[in-house]
Amino acid sequence: MSDEPAGAADAADTPRTEPLGRGRHRRFVDIVGPLLGLVDENGDTVAADRQAERFEASWERRRRRTLLAISAQARRQLSGRIGNGRPTAMWLDRFLDSAADAHDSTIQAVFARMLATECLRPGTVSLAGLAQLRAMDASDLAHFGKLAQFAIGNFVVRLKESFYEKYALDGEDLFQFEEAGLLRPGSGHVKQFPSQIDDRFQTHLLLSDRVLRVSAAEPDRKLVLPCYRLTAAGTDIAEAMDLPVVNDYITQIVELLEQRGYTVAHASIVERGDRNTVARHSRFSEVVSFDRARKGRRR
């Protein structure tokens, strides 16, 4: 007969439960420890007097790698292109400070386009745009993309709500963009376009890779479009996201303009001059809405 106390064998077979507080601490060290310099590459705890030194070195290496990755992307975008001057020292300081912590590749790509744009056209990207992007993560950027894909410079044409609902964009999203400082408050904004020539009405709407030429016979016309107005930061980020044009959006704009007596032609942008001009584009061709084309066939 064994001298072992009753239940001792069962206790030996039962794993000891780690106290909840200690388990949480271990998980914290496993996740954050390498970033903070609390543990080394082998997972061993670093002596307390060396933790601060390791943390600073690790953090700076990480930020340096991020900036080098962003700079490499921007350099590729600038290949063979000549800028008009150079960014100011203040802008570069703010850029480096803002972009260094952008460890997500999606955010890095937007920062890279901002840097390339500012090198080509100094004064284009605002400090507000840099600060706003720094405060965003990849999910914030994807959310804003629901509106940014429709941006024409610093505004989005306000169409029927049912159109935007097809793209999962609703009033709650717009409110959140206002709260984030990406969209100007209020829904009653309009954008007015005077004629760019004297003998008839003509103006241009610049999308990310397409230009729409809007024309009418009367030279004294003024095109007024209801719109959502982006802030300076929202405009910078939307442009740097470089999202493809939504063809359905162009179709809706063409129908709206035809109803007001305008004709529309479009061309592909080959090279921009600045945010509001195009240096080179393809040949313009007229765009006709489905309703107008159908009426033409009936005749």
C-alpha positions in Angstrom: 0.0 0.0 0.0 1.4 3.4 -1.0 2.3 6.0 1.6 1.4 8.7 -1.0 -1.5 10.9 0.3 -4.8 10.4 -1.3 -5.3 12.6 -4.4 -1.5 13.3 -4.8 -1.3 11.2 -8.0 -4.2 13.1 -9.5 -2.7 16.4 -8.6 0.6 15.4 -10.2 -1.2 14.7 -13.5 -3.1 18.0 -13.5 -1.2 20.9 -15.1 -0.7 23.9 -13.0 -2.8 26.9 -14.0 -0.8 30.0 -14.5 -2.2 33.0 -12.7 -4.3 35.3 -15.0 -2.1 38.3 -14.4 1.1 36.5 -15.1 -0.4 35.0 -18.3 -1.4 38.5 -19.5 2.1 39.7 -18.8 3.7 36.9 -20.8 1.4 37.6 -23.8 2.3 41.3 -23.5 6.0 40.5 -23.5 5.7 38.1 -26.4 3.9 40.7 -28.6 5.5 44.0 -27.6 8.8 42.8 -26.1 10.8 42.7 -29.3 9.5 46.2 -30.2 10.3 47.7 -26.8 13.7 46.0 -26.4 12.5 43.9 -23.5 13.6 40.7 -25.1 16.4 39.9 -27.6 16.3 37.9 -30.9 16.3 34.6 -29.0 13.4 35.6 -26.8 15.5 36.0 -23.7 14.8 38.9 -21.3 17.2 41.8 -21.7 18.8 43.3 -18.6 16.9 46.4 -17.4 19.9 48.8 -17.9 20.1 47.8 -21.6 16.4 47.9 -22.4 16.1 51.6 -23.2 19.2 51.5 -25.4 17.9 48.5 -27.3 14.4 50.1 -27.6 15.8 53.3 -29.1 18.0 51.4 -31.6 15.3 49.0 -32.6 12.7 51.8 -33.1 15.0 54.0 -35.1 16.0 51.1 -37.3 12.3 50.3 -38.0 11.5 54.0 -38.8 14.6 54.2 -41.0 13.6 51.1 -43.0 10.1 52.5 -43.5 11.5 55.8 -44.8 13.8 54.0 -47.2 11.0 51.9 -48.5 8.8 55.0 -49.1 11.7 56.9 -50.7 12.4 54.1 -53.1 8.8 54.1 -54.3 8.9 57.8 -54.8 12.2 57.6 -56.7 10.7 55.1 -59.1 7.7 57.4 -59.7 10.0 60.3 -60.4 12.2 58.5 -62.9 12.8 60.6 -66.0 10.7 63.5 -64.7 11.9 67.0 -63.8 10.4 68.9 -60.9 9.7 72.6 -60.6 12.0 73.4 -57.6 12.2 71.5 -54.4 10.1 70.9 -51.2 10.8 73.3 -48.4 12.8 72.2 -45.4 9.7 72.5 -43.2 7.7 70.3 -45.5 10.5 67.6 -45.6 10.8 67.7 -41.8 7.0 67.2 -41.4 7.0 64.5 -44.1 9.8 62.5 -42.4 8.2 62.8 -39.0 4.8 61.7 -40.4 5.9 58.9 -42.8 8.4 57.2 -40.5 5.7 55.4 -38.5 3.8 54.3 -41.6 4.6 50.6 -41.4 1.6 49.4 -43.4 2.4 49.1 -47.2 -0.8 50.7 -48.2 -0.1 53.8 -46.2 3.5 53.8 -47.4 2.3 53.9 -51.1 0.2 57.0 -50.4 3.1 58.8 -48.6 5.4 57.9 -51.6 3.0 59.5 -54.1 2.8 62.6 -51.8 6.6 62.8 -51.8 6.8 62.4 -55.5 4.1 65.0 -56.1 5.8 67.5 -53.8 9.1 67.0 -55.5 7.5 67.6 -58.9 5.3 70.5 -57.9 6.4 72.0 -54.6 3.6 73.5 -52.6 1.0 71.0 -53.8 0.7 68.7 -50.8 -0.4 70.5 -47.6 1.0 70.0 -44.1 -2.5 69.1 -43.1 -2.5 66.3 -45.6 0.6 64.8 -44.0 -0.8 65.1 -40.5 -4.1 63.6 -41.5 -2.5 60.6 -43.2 -0.3 60.0 -40.2 -3.4 59.5 -38.1 -4.9 56.9 -40.5 -4.4 53.2 -40.7 -5.1 50.9 -43.7 -8.8 50.4 -42.7 -9.3 54.2 -42.4 -7.8 54.6 -45.9 -10.0 51.9 -47.4 -13.0 53.5 -45.9 -12.2 56.9 -47.3 -11.6 55.3 -50.7 -15.3 54.8 -51.0 -15.6 58.6 -51.5 -12.1 59.3 -52.9 -12.7 57.2 -56.0 -15.2 59.9 -57.1 -13.0 62.9 -56.4 -12.6 65.6 -59.1 -9.9 67.7 -57.6 -11.3 68.9 -54.3 -14.9 67.9 -54.8 -17.3 65.0 -55.6 -20.4 65.7 -57.7 -23.5 65.2 -55.6 -25.7 62.6 -57.4 -28.7 60.7 -56.2 -28.2 58.9 -52.9 -29.2 55.6 -54.6 -26.1 55.9 -56.9 -23.7 56.1 -54.0 -25.5 53.4 -52.1 -24.5 51.0 -54.9 -20.9 51.6 -53.8 -21.6 51.2 -50.0 -21.4 54.9 -49.4 -24.1 56.6 -47.3 -24.8 59.5 -45.0 -23.1 57.9 -42.0 -19.9 57.5 -44.0 -20.0 61.2 -45.0 -20.5 62.2 -41.4 -17.5 60.2 -40.3 -15.4 61.9 -43.1 -16.5 65.3 -41.8 -15.5 64.2 -38.2 -12.1 63.1 -39.4 -11.4 66.4 -41.2 -11.5 64.9 -44.7 -14.8 66.4 -45.8 -16.1 69.9 -45.3 -19.3 70.0 -43.1 -22.7 70.5 -44.8 -24.4 69.2 -47.8 -25.3 72.4 -49.6 -22.0 73.0 -51.4 -21.8 73.9 -55.1 -18.9 74.2 -57.5 -19.1 76.9 -60.2 -17.1 76.8 -63.4 -16.9 79.8 -65.7 -16.0 79.4 -69.4 -12.3 79.0 -70.2 -12.7 80.5 -73.7 -14.6 83.6 -75.0 -16.6 82.6 -78.1 -18.6 79.7 -76.4 -18.8 77.9 -73.1 -16.1 75.4 -72.4 -14.5 74.1 -69.2 -12.8 70.9 -68.1 -13.3 68.5 -65.2 -10.1 66.6 -64.2 -10.5 63.1 -62.7 -7.5 60.9 -61.7 -6.7 59.7 -65.3 -9.5 61.2 -67.4 -10.4 64.8 -68.4 -14.0 65.7 -69.3 -14.5 68.7 -71.7 -17.9 70.3 -71.1 -19.2 72.6 -73.8 -22.2 74.7 -74.8 -22.9 77.2 -77.5 -23.7 80.2 -75.2 -20.4 81.8 -74.0 -22.1 83.5 -71.0 -23.1 80.2 -69.3 -21.7 79.2 -65.9 -21.7 75.5 -65.0 -22.9 75.0 -61.4 -22.7 71.5 -59.9 -24.0 70.4 -56.5 -21.1 68.7 -54.7 -19.4 67.4 -51.5 -16.3 69.5 -50.9 -13.1 67.8 -49.6 -10.8 69.6 -47.2 -7.2 70.3 -48.2 -6.2 67.2 -46.3 -8.9 65.1 -48.0 -7.9 66.4 -51.4 -4.3 65.6 -50.9 -5.0 62.0 -49.7 -7.6 61.4 -52.4 -5.2 62.4 -55.1 -2.3 60.4 -53.7 -4.5 57.3 -53.4 -4.6 57.3 -57.2 -7.8 55.3 -57.5 -9.1 54.2 -60.9 -12.0 56.2 -62.5 -15.4 54.7 -62.0 -17.0 54.6 -65.4 -20.5 54.5 -64.0 -19.8 57.8 -62.3 -18.8 59.4 -65.6 -22.0 58.1 -67.2 -24.1 59.7 -64.4 -22.3 63.0 -64.8 -22.7 63.0 -68.6 -26.5 62.4 -68.2 -26.7 65.3 -65.6 -24.9 67.7 -68.0 -26.9 66.6 -71.0 -30.1 67.4 -69.2 -28.8 70.9 -68.7 -27.9 71.3 -72.4 -24.2 70.6 -72.3 -22.2 68.2 -74.5 -19.3 66.2 -73.1 -16.1 64.8 -74.6 -13.4 62.9 -72.8 -9.7 62.1 -73.1 -7.1 60.1 -71.2 -4.5 62.1 -69.2 -1.0 61.3 -70.3 0.8 63.9 -68.1 -0.5 66.5 -65.7 0.9 70.0 -65.6 -0.3 70.5 -62.0 -3.4 69.7 -59.9 -5.6 71.8 -62.1 -4.0 71.5 -65.6 -3.1 68.8 -68.0 0.2 68.9 -69.9 -0.6 66.1 -72.4 -3.7 64.1 -73.1 -5.1 61.8 -75.8 -7.5 63.0 -78.5 -10.9 64.0 -77.2 -14.0 62.0 -78.2 -17.6 62.8 -77.5 -19.4 60.9 -74.8 -23.1 60.3 -75.3 -25.5 59.0 -72.6 -27.5 55.9 -73.3 -30.8 57.9 -73.4 -29.4 60.3 -75.9 -28.0 57.6 -78.1 -31.3 55.7 -78.0 -33.2 58.9 -79.0 -30.8 59.4 -81.9 -31.4 55.9 -83.2 -35.2 56.5 -83.1 -34.8 59.5 -85.4 
